Amino acid sequence: MIKDATTQAWRYNEKAKLNALALEYEENVKPLSMVSEYAQHLFIFSPDEIGILRSTIGDYDQSVLEHALSYFTPQNMRVKLISKSLKTTNVCAFYMAEYHVEKMESTLLDALCETHTIEALRLPPPNPYLGEEYQLILPEQGYNSPNKLIDDKDFRFWFAQDQQFHSPKGDIYMSFDAASFSDTLESVAAKRIWLGALNDFLQAKYYRAEIAGLHYRIYGHQAGFTLHTRGFTNQQTLLADQLLEAVKSYVPDERVFEHHKALQTQSLQNSLLNKPTNRLFSRLSVLIQRNTQAPVELLDVVGNISYEQLLHYREAAFSRYFVEAFMHGNWTSEEANAFAQAVGHRNKNAGGEALSRAVSKLPVGKSLYHEVVCDHDDAAIVLYLQAPSPDLTDTALCMVLEQMLAAPFFNALRTEQQLGYIVGTGYVPHNQHPGMAFYIQSPQCSPKHLLDATTTFLFQQLREIEFYRFYWPNIQQNLIKQLEERDLTLSMKSQRLWVSLGTQDFGFDRNTKLAERIKQLGFEEILAFAEKLAERQYCGELILFSRGKYEAIPHVRERTINDISEFKQQIPYY
């Protein structure tokens, strides 16, 4: 079939165009990877030939293609079989792996030489996602940052031009908030199964868009799900519109439902096998974010959900929902307005409102305890301290203190005391609400021992924070540098702007403001913050632990979270 197609010059030219585009608009090339790749090629090619490997393909030449394909015969084929039950006759020189080599039977090779037409196999027609020309649009004044083109009760659409990277690419985000896909364990389970089936369906249908440099992703979030397309702007709105239509209309059949229900069950079971520290941080997100569910809770629900329930939740989700969209890249405002109207038309009966991304308000001055049961011998703890507000000062102080304590914490508990092999700290925001976490995983210490060592370290360091005055200028400069880092690619900038829209940072400059706040931060403010922390007057406290092969941490029953759903119903929210 492929040999017959060598007469069709358009197939060659299409592939040549795709290669040329990929090379011309390659993003964020890593020199180390390229050097490594070139080093391997030098075993085969001369130094003069290396440069040609990353150049565009030459002119169509049928004879060259036919010569290359002449080697594709059964006689030139090697078949590799890997199996535990194979008999072997040799052992390889370096890795002691056993193997066996034998010639294929001539009768089989002769049989493979007989050609048969298989009607189900066909080469694809011309790629509909490959544009004719890839040109840069002229920049328009006022569109360098996101503009709100549509702002209805149930639909918002934002647009910004790329006036920085000068690339014929862009990103489109469409987020769907649907209470019927997020307000109960059953609805979230239904969403997960539906999204798995939808992605399977789309992969078979739109793989040719990927070949043409157009990529898409559909993923769940705490209030619903998001559709994201990226790549060349030519034909991207066509793909986004087709995907949107598929999202709205796709209904899996019962066989597909059962298949993806089994896959989700397996995925959830696998997540329960993660190492204890991963499990604790995953549970932390569940306890702090109102609409995030624990895999251990979802597992039973996914196993029991029926096909009729899936259909019910899907229909309910698309009967009332809210859409927020963002388009950023090499488009004109006219093209953006036309696409915004098309998206609005497809969602004209959305009828919903944006859902809250509320976070739990942890009590100050008294720790809450929560045990995560893990099938692992190691003990682990996470001590999470939640700032009282998401304002710039609280965020800056959390970032600064975490940076100050990170190296000493590791040095004291990992290097000196050797409590465990996973020891660290982290700045941990939830929906932009700041917090800090201190964590240890250990094969030889109980969770109580780990917690006592952590709190002892913290109180000692917080009481002696003056010691860090000498290091403060370096910490300050490092944080400012991180916050002022420029976007490396257009897609990175798109994602940053999209996150800003999600957190209602409509100045799109929170990192800049944070950097300014850290520049203004005096060491006396850090001293005051540390003092309030040491006296437990400022931050909410949550201790998560996994006991491993040890005893649980003794704790007060009134401050123990046993039932996740009950806790999330009773806790106040920011």
N, C-alpha and C positions, 0 to 999 in steps of 0.2 A: 504494500500500500504506500509506504514512504518512498520507495524507489519510483513508483509511478508518479508521485507528486513532485519529483525533481524537475519536471517540465513546467511547473507553476511558479514562475518567477516571483509572484506577489508574496508567496509564503516566505521566501528567503528575504525579500525586501522588508516585510513586516518584522521579522526577527532582527534584521540589521538595524532598523529604526529603534526598536525597543532597547537594544544594546547601546546604541549611541546616546539615547536619552538617559539611560541609567548611568553612563559614564559622565555625561556632560553636567548632570544635576545631582551627582552623588553628594550626600550630606555627611558631615562629621567623619571624614576619612581618618582612620587610626593608623598613623605611620608604622607602629610596631607590627600590626597585622599585615600590612602591605610588605614590609621588609621580610617577614617570616614567609609570606607567600612567594616572594621573589627568590628567596634562598632555596626553596624547594624546587622552583622552576629551573634553577641553574644546573640541576642534575641532568636536565634534558635539553635546555636551550642555551645558546651562547649569550653573553652579556648584551650584544647588539640586538638580539631578537627579543629580549625581555620587554622592552618598551612597547613592542607591537601587541603584546598580550592584553594591554589595557587601551588599545585603540579601537576604532570602529571597524566593522567588517568591510572588506573590499567589495568589488562588483560581483554580481551574480554570475556564476560559471557552472553550468550544468555538469561539465565533465569532471570538475573537482568533487562535486557532491557524489556523482556516480562512482568515482574512484574510492572515496571514503566508505561508501555503502557496500562496495564489493567485498570488504572484509567481514561484513555482518552475515556470516554463514554458520550453519550448525557445526561445521568442522572446526570453526574458530571459537566455539562457545566453551566457556568453563562454567560448571555448576558447583556451587558450594553448599554443602549440607551440614548443619550443626545440630547434633543430637546427643543425648547422654547414652543412647543404646548402640551407637556405632562401634564397629570393631576397628581398631587402629593398628598400624604397623610401624609407625615412626614417632619420634619425640623431637620437638623443635629445639634448636641449640640453646636458646637463651631463657625461655620461659617455661620449659618442661611441659609444654602443652602437647597432648597426643593428637596425631593426625594420620590420615591415610589418603593416598592419591591413586586413582585408577582411571584407565581410559574408558570413555563411554562406548557402549556397544554400537557397532556399525549399523545394525538393523534399526536402532533408534535414530541414528543420524540420518539414515536414508529416508526413514519415515518423516522426519522433520523437514527434509528437503522438498517434500511434496506440498505444494501451496494449496490452500483452501480459502475461499472467500467467506468471511464471517460478516454477515449483514449488520450485526449489531455494532461493529467497529467502523468508525468513520473519522477522518481528519476534520478538524473544525473549520467552519467558514471564516471569512475575515473577522478580525477582532473588533467588535462594535465600540470598544472603549479606547481605541487608539485614535487620537486626534490627528487632523491634517497638519496643523501648525501649532507650535508652542511658543507663543509670544508673550512678552511682558506688557501689562496694561500701564497706561499713564497714571501716575498718582493723582488723586483728587484731594483737595484741601478739606481738612476736617475729618478725614476717615482713618487717620493714623492710629487712633484708639477706638474701642468699641462704641458704636452709635446704636441707639435703640430705634429700629425701623418700625416695629409693631409692638404695642403694649396694650393688649386686651386682658380681661380678667383671667382668661384660661390659656393665653398664648403670648409669649414674649419672643421677639427675634432681634438679635444683635448682629452687627456687622462691622468689621474693621479690615482695611486693606493692609497688605504687606508692603511697607515702604522701607524695609531694612535689609532683607536678604536677597531681593531681586531675583526671585526664582519663580517659575511658572507653576507653583504648587500652592496648596492651601489645606485647611481643615474645616470640616463641618461637624458640629456637635448638636445632637437633639436629645434632650433629657425628658423622660416621661415620669411624672409623679402620679402614682395611682394608689389610693388607699387600699383598694381591693387586691393589690399585689404586695402589700407591706404591713397591714395592721394585725394579722394573726399568723401563727406558725403555719397553719394550713395554706393560707394565701401565699406565703413566701415559698413553701414547698412546691405549690403549683407553679409559681413563677419560675423557679429553678428548672423544673422539668420542661416547661414550655420553652424557656430560653435555650436549653440544651438541644431540644428537637428543632427549634427554629434555626440555630446556627448550623446544625447538620444539613438541613434543607438548603440553606443559603450557600453553604460551601460548595455543594455540587452544582449549583446554578450560576454562581458568580465568580468561579475561580479564574475566568479569563480577564476579569477586571484586575485581579492581583497581578497577572502577567503583564498587563498594560500600565503598571505602576500606580494602580488605584487600590487602596487597602481599606478594609472596614473592620469594625469590631462592635459587637452588641453585648453588653455586660450589665449585670444587675447591680443596683446600689440600694441604699437603705430605704429610699422612698419609691423605688420603681426600677427603671432601667434606662440605659443610654445607648443611642446609636451614634457611632463616630466613624466618619470617613476621612481619609487623608490621601495626599499624593498630588498628581498633576491635576490642575483645575479643569483642563479640557475633559469634558464628559463626566466630571465628578458630580455635578448636579443631577445628571441623568441617572447615575448609579444611586445617589442618595434618594432620589424620588422613587426608583424601583424598589430599593430596600425598604423605604417607608411604607410603600404599598404592600410589600410582603409582610412586614411587621403587623400591619393592621388587619390583614386578611388571612394569615396563615393559621390553620387549625390542624394539629397533628391527628392522624388516625389512631385507633386504639392499639395497633401493633407497635407503632412508633412510640406511643405513650409508655407502654410496658417496657420497651427497650431503654428509654431514657430515665424511666423511674429506677430501673436496676443500676444504670450508670451513676445516677445521683446517690443512690444508697451506697455504692462502692466508694464514691468520692468522699462522702461524709465519714464512712468507716475509716478510710485512709487518713483523713485529717485528725482522727482521734489517735493515730499512731505517731503523730509528730512528737518531737522531743518536748519535755515538760516546759521549758521556758517559752517555746512557741505556743503551747497550749495556754499558758497563763496570759500571755499578751493578747491572744485571740479572745479569751474570756474577758479580759479587761475592756476591750472594745465593745463587747456585748453588754457589759454592765453599765458602761458610761453612755453609750449611744442608744437612744430610745428604740429606734427601729432596726437594730442589729440583733440577729438571732444566733444562738449557740448551735454548732453542729450536733452536739449530743441531744439537744431538744428536737432538732429537725429530723433526726434519724428515724425515730419512731413514726413521726407524722408522714414523712415521705413514703415509708413502707406501707402505710395504711390508706394513703390517698387514692381515690377512685378516679376513673376516666371522667365520669360525670362531674366530679368536683373540679377537675382541671378546666373543663368546658365552662362551668359556672363562674369560676374566678377570672378566667380570661375574658369572658363576656362582660362581667361586672367591671373589670379594670378598664375596658375600652368604652364603657358607657359613661364614665365620669373620670376625667384625668386632666392634668395640666402639662403643657409643653413649654420648655424653654430651649431656644436654639441659638447657636452662635456660628457665624461664618467668618473665616479669617484667611486672607491670602490674596492670590492674584486674580481678583474679580473686580469689575467696575461696580459702582453703586447701582447702576441700572440692572445689571445681572443679579445683584444681591436682592434688590427690591422684587424682581420677578420671581426669584426662588422663594423669598419670604411669603409672597402671595400664594404660591403653589403649595407650600407647607401649610399655610393657614387654611387653604381650601380643603386639604386632606384631613384637617383636624377641626373643621368648622363647628362640630358638635362636641368638643372636648368637655366643656362645662365644669371643669374642676378648678381647684386652687393649689398653689404651691404648698407642699407639706413641710412641717417643721422638722428641723435637724437638731432638736433639743438634746442637751447632755445632762446627765444626772448631777444633782447638786450634793456632793458628799459632805457629811458633817465635819466641822472643824474641831480639833482637839480630842477626838476619840476615834480610834481606828475601827473600820469595819473589816471583817475577816470573811474570806471565801475560799473553800477548798475545791480544787479541780482534781478529780480522780483520773490518774494516768496509769496505764499499764507499763510502768517503767520503775526500775529500782532506785534511780536517782531521786533525791529530794530537790525541790526548787522553791524559791520565793520571789515575788515581785512586790516591792513597796512603792506604791504610786501616790504622789502628792499633787493635788489638783489646786491650781491657782483660783482665787475667788472671782476673777473676771477675765474676759478676753482683751482688755485694753492694752495699749502699747507698753505701759510701764510693767504690768504683771507679766506680759509675754517676754519682754526684754530681761527682766529679773530672773525668770525661770531659765531662759536660755543661758544667761551669764553664769548662774550658780551651777547649772548642770555641767557646763564647760569647765568651771573651776574645780569641781569635785571629781570629774571623770577619771583623770590619771591617778590622783591619790587613792581613790576608791579601789581601782584595779590593783595598784601597787600594794595597798595594805591587805586586802582580802584575798587576792589571787597570788601575788608574788611572796608576800611575807607570811601570811597565815595559811596559805594554800588550802583554802576552804573548798574550792571547786575549780573546774576547768572552764566554765562559762561564767564570767563575772563582768558586770558592766553597768553603765548608766545610760540614760537617753532622755532627750527632750521629746515628750510625747503629747502632741496636741490632738484633741478630738473635735472635729468640726470647728477648727480654729481656736478652741478653748485650750489654753496652755496647761502643761503639767510636766512633772519629772518622774522618772522611774529608776529604781535601783534594783538590780536582779542578780541572783546567783543560782547556779545548778551544781549540785555536788553528789558524788557517789559515796562520800564518807561522813557526811554531817547531816544531822536531823534538820528539819525546817525551822524548829525553834532556835537551834544553834545559829543557823544562817541569819534569821531575823534579829536575834540578839546582837550578833556581830555587826549587822548593818546599822541598827539604831544606835549602837555604841559609837560606831565610826561617825555617824551623822551628827549626833549631839556634840561629840568632841570637836569636830571640824567647825560646826556652826558657832560654837562658843569661842573658837580660836580663829575666826575668819580674818582677823587683822593680819595674820601670817601671809595671806594671799595678796596684800596690797602691792607687793613688789611685782607679782605676776600679772596684775590687773591690766596694765597697758598692752601686753602681748595678747591676752585673751580678748580684750576689746578690739584690737586690730584684726585678729583672726575672724571674729564674728562679723565685723563690718565687711570684711573682704568676701565672706560667704554670702552675705545678704545682697551685696552689690554686684555679684557675678552676673555677667550678661548672658542672655539666651544664646545657646550655641547653634540651634537650628530653628527653622520656622515653626516646626511642630512643637518644639519646647516652648516657644513663645505662645503659640495657640493654647497649649495646655495651661500655662501660667495664667493667661487671660481668662480662660474658662473657669479655673479654680477661683479666681477673683470674683467672677460673676456669681458663682455658687455661694461664696461667703459674703456677698453684697459689698465687696470692696470696689465701689464704682469709681474710685479714683485710680484704680489699678496700680497702686503704688505702696501697698502695705509694707513690702520688704524695704523700700526706700525710707519710709517713715520709721520702721523698726531700726534701721541702720542709724538714722538721725537720733533716735531716742537713746541708742546705745552710746553714740558719740557724746551725748549730753549727760550720761549717767555718771554720777559721782560715786566714789567708793563708799561714802557715808550712807548712801541709799542702799548699797549692797549690805553694809553692816546692819542697818536697821531691818532689812528683809531677813537676813540670817538670824537675827535676834528673835524676831517674831516666829520664825520657823522653829527655832530651838525651844521656845516657850509654847509651841503648838497653838498659836493664836491666829494663824493666817490661812493655812492650806487644808483642804479636805484630805482625808487619809483612807487608803484602801490597801489591804494586805491580801494578796492571792498566794496560795501555796499548794504544792503537791507533796504528799508525805513520802512517796517512794516506799522504801522498805522500813521506814521509821514511824514513830508515833506522830500523830497530828499535833499542831500547835494548840496548847490549851488556850481557850478564849471565852469571853463572856457570851452567853447564849443570846442576849438581847442585841449584840453587835455582830451576829453571825448571819451571813446570807446563805440560806439553804435552798430557797426556791427562787430561781432567777425571775420568773414572770411576776411573782408576788412582790419581789424587791422593786421591779420596774414600775409596778402599779402604785407603790406606796411612796417612793422617793420623790422629793420635789425636783424640778428641772430648771435649768438656766434658760 
